[in-house]
Amino acid sequence: MSRSKKAIALRHVAFEDLGLLAPVLADAGWTVEYREAPIDDLDDAAIHDADLLVVLGGPIGVYDEDAYPFLAQEIALLERRLAAGRPTLGICLGAQLMARALGSRVYAGHAKEIGWGALDLTEAGRASCLAPLAVPGAQVLHWHGDTFDLPQGATRLASNALYPNQAFSHGTHALALQFHIEADPARLDLWYVGHAAELSAARVAVPELRAEGAVMATRAADQARRIVAPWLARLD
């Protein structure tokens, strides 16, 4: 892209932001604007027409439209963008919304998955921007209770023992990640406070979760860069 490249990050809760991806986007020449999914106008053409849309995570379910009516607008937005082949990156809830927009079922999983862990990449995943996750010691932050079926026409990129669909691509411009590569271990205490009720209900010990994150503290930023920078480069 020779002109200025604009990305919109669609946020559901304030502390689940772009995190480690913000400097990656800035270094690649992208200007970023946040929109708040629960309260902003999701029919705004500026969101649909953005050069890149990043749909971030949040503690609600795709199937909760009755409680959170904006979800229907968000899914419709993604349906339009994905049908038009516009660059779209979904993280956790964002990935689930993309799956729903592509016609797949999103539903409660059989186990809550919260914590750091490795992934198993498919052959397509090893050939994709996710290749750095095949390096020994690579870990991502999992934080979800829902899962989804692989959309028709999508390519599975990663899985693990708990859930087969951890990442997929759709065409050349859409990437969905069930896990968090954007999470900065140095700022995760905001998550521990914001999701305190969920952690308590799941009987996840915050000190143990914090200790897991400390292992990735020195490599999480580089890992995020090595994944996302090549994917952004392919959008030019």
C-alpha positions in Angstrom: 0.0 0.0 0.0 1.5 3.3 -1.0 -1.0 5.4 0.8 -1.4 5.7 4.6 -2.5 2.4 6.0 -5.3 2.6 8.6 -6.2 -0.1 11.1 -9.2 -0.1 13.4 -9.1 -2.2 16.5 -12.5 -3.2 17.8 -12.3 -3.5 21.6 -14.8 -5.1 23.9 -13.2 -4.3 27.3 -10.6 -1.6 27.9 -7.7 -3.8 29.1 -7.9 -6.3 26.3 -6.3 -4.0 23.8 -3.6 -4.4 21.1 -0.9 -4.9 23.7 2.2 -6.2 22.1 0.8 -5.7 18.6 0.6 -1.9 18.8 4.3 -1.3 18.2 4.4 -4.0 15.5 1.6 -2.1 13.6 3.3 1.3 14.2 6.7 0.0 12.9 5.0 -1.3 9.8 3.5 2.1 9.1 -0.1 1.6 10.3 -2.1 4.2 12.1 -4.5 2.7 14.6 -7.8 3.9 15.9 -9.8 2.1 18.6 -13.5 1.6 18.4 -15.5 0.3 21.4 -17.8 -2.5 20.1 -20.5 -2.2 22.8 -21.2 1.5 22.3 -19.8 2.7 19.0 -21.7 2.6 15.6 -20.6 -0.6 14.0 -22.4 0.4 10.8 -19.9 3.2 10.3 -18.4 2.8 6.8 -15.0 3.8 8.2 -14.9 0.5 10.1 -16.0 -1.6 7.2 -13.6 0.2 4.8 -10.6 0.2 7.1 -7.5 -1.3 5.5 -7.3 -3.6 8.5 -9.8 -4.6 11.2 -8.5 -6.2 14.3 -11.3 -7.7 16.5 -10.1 -8.2 20.0 -11.1 -10.4 22.9 -13.7 -10.1 25.6 -15.5 -12.1 28.4 -18.8 -12.6 26.6 -20.1 -15.3 24.2 -20.9 -14.9 20.5 -24.2 -16.5 21.2 -25.2 -13.9 23.8 -27.0 -11.6 21.3 -30.0 -11.3 23.6 -28.0 -9.8 26.4 -25.6 -7.9 24.1 -27.5 -6.9 20.9 -24.4 -5.2 19.4 -23.0 -8.7 18.7 -25.5 -9.1 15.8 -24.1 -5.9 14.2 -20.6 -7.0 14.8 -21.2 -10.4 13.1 -22.9 -8.6 10.2 -19.9 -6.3 9.9 -17.6 -9.3 9.7 -19.8 -11.0 7.2 -19.4 -8.0 4.9 -15.7 -7.6 5.4 -14.9 -11.3 5.0 -17.1 -11.6 1.9 -15.2 -8.6 0.4 -11.8 -10.1 1.2 -10.8 -7.2 3.4 -7.9 -7.8 5.8 -9.2 -9.0 9.2 -7.5 -10.3 12.3 -9.5 -11.9 15.1 -8.2 -12.7 18.5 -10.1 -15.0 21.0 -13.7 -13.6 20.9 -12.7 -12.0 17.6 -11.8 -15.4 16.2 -15.1 -16.8 17.4 -17.0 -13.9 15.8 -15.2 -14.5 12.5 -16.1 -18.2 12.7 -19.8 -17.3 13.3 -19.7 -14.8 10.4 -18.4 -17.5 8.1 -21.3 -19.7 9.0 -19.9 -21.9 11.8 -21.2 -22.9 15.1 -19.7 -21.2 18.2 -20.5 -22.9 21.5 -19.4 -23.6 25.1 -16.4 -25.9 25.2 -15.9 -28.9 27.4 -13.3 -27.3 29.5 -12.1 -23.8 30.5 -8.7 -23.1 29.0 -6.8 -20.4 30.9 -3.0 -20.4 31.1 0.1 -20.5 28.9 0.9 -23.4 26.7 2.3 -24.7 23.4 0.4 -25.4 20.2 0.5 -28.1 17.6 0.8 -26.5 14.1 -0.7 -28.2 11.1 1.4 -28.5 7.9 -0.4 -25.3 6.7 0.4 -23.7 10.1 4.1 -24.4 9.8 4.1 -22.8 6.4 2.2 -19.8 7.7 3.1 -16.7 9.8 2.5 -18.9 12.9 5.7 -20.8 12.2 7.5 -19.2 15.2 5.1 -21.1 17.4 6.8 -24.4 16.4 10.0 -23.2 18.0 10.8 -25.1 21.3 9.6 -23.1 24.3 7.1 -21.1 22.3 3.9 -20.5 24.3 0.7 -18.5 23.9 -1.8 -17.3 26.5 -5.1 -19.3 26.4 -8.1 -17.6 28.0 -11.4 -19.0 26.8 -14.3 -21.3 27.5 -16.0 -21.3 24.1 -14.9 -22.9 20.9 -16.1 -23.2 17.3 -16.3 -25.5 14.3 -13.8 -24.9 11.5 -15.6 -22.7 8.9 -16.2 -24.1 5.4 -13.3 -23.0 3.2 -11.1 -22.2 6.1 -7.6 -23.7 6.7 -6.9 -25.0 10.2 -3.5 -23.7 11.3 -3.1 -24.9 15.0 -4.6 -27.1 17.6 -3.8 -28.6 21.0 -5.0 -31.4 23.2 -8.0 -29.6 24.5 -9.3 -28.0 21.3 -8.8 -28.8 17.6 -9.5 -25.3 16.3 -7.0 -22.9 17.8 -6.3 -20.9 14.6 -7.5 -20.7 11.0 -7.0 -18.6 7.9 -9.7 -17.9 5.4 -8.4 -16.8 2.0 -5.3 -14.7 2.0 -6.5 -11.8 4.2 -8.2 -13.3 7.2 -6.5 -14.8 10.2 -8.3 -16.0 13.3 -6.5 -16.8 16.6 -8.3 -18.4 19.5 -5.3 -17.6 21.7 -3.7 -14.3 22.7 -0.4 -13.4 21.1 -1.0 -9.8 21.9 -1.0 -10.2 25.7 1.9 -8.5 27.4 3.0 -10.5 30.5 4.0 -7.2 32.2 0.4 -5.9 32.0 -1.6 -9.0 32.7 -2.4 -7.9 36.3 -5.0 -5.8 34.6 -6.6 -9.0 33.3 -6.3 -10.8 36.6 -8.3 -8.0 38.2 -10.8 -7.5 35.4 -11.5 -11.2 35.1 -11.3 -12.0 38.9 -14.7 -13.5 39.0 -14.0 -15.8 36.1 -10.6 -16.9 37.5 -12.2 -17.6 40.9 -15.1 -19.7 39.3 -12.5 -21.6 37.3 -10.3 -22.1 40.3 -7.3 -20.7 38.6 -4.7 -19.5 41.0 -3.5 -16.0 40.0 0.1 -16.5 41.5 0.5 -19.6 39.3 -0.8 -17.8 36.3 1.5 -14.9 37.0 4.5 -17.3 37.3 3.6 -18.9 33.9 3.6 -15.5 32.3 7.0 -14.6 33.8 8.5 -17.4 31.8 7.4 -15.6 28.6 8.2 -12.1 29.8 11.4 -11.8 27.8 10.2 -13.4 24.6 6.5 -12.6 24.2 7.1 -9.3 22.3 9.6 -10.8 19.9 7.3 -13.8 19.3 4.4 -11.5 18.5 6.5 -9.5 16.1 7.8 -12.5 14.3 4.2 -13.7 13.8 2.3 -10.5 12.9 4.9 -8.5 11.0 5.2 -11.0 8.1 1.4 -11.3 8.0 1.1 -7.5 7.7 3.7 -7.5 5.0 1.6 -9.8 2.9 -1.3 -7.2 3.0 0.8 -4.7 1.0 
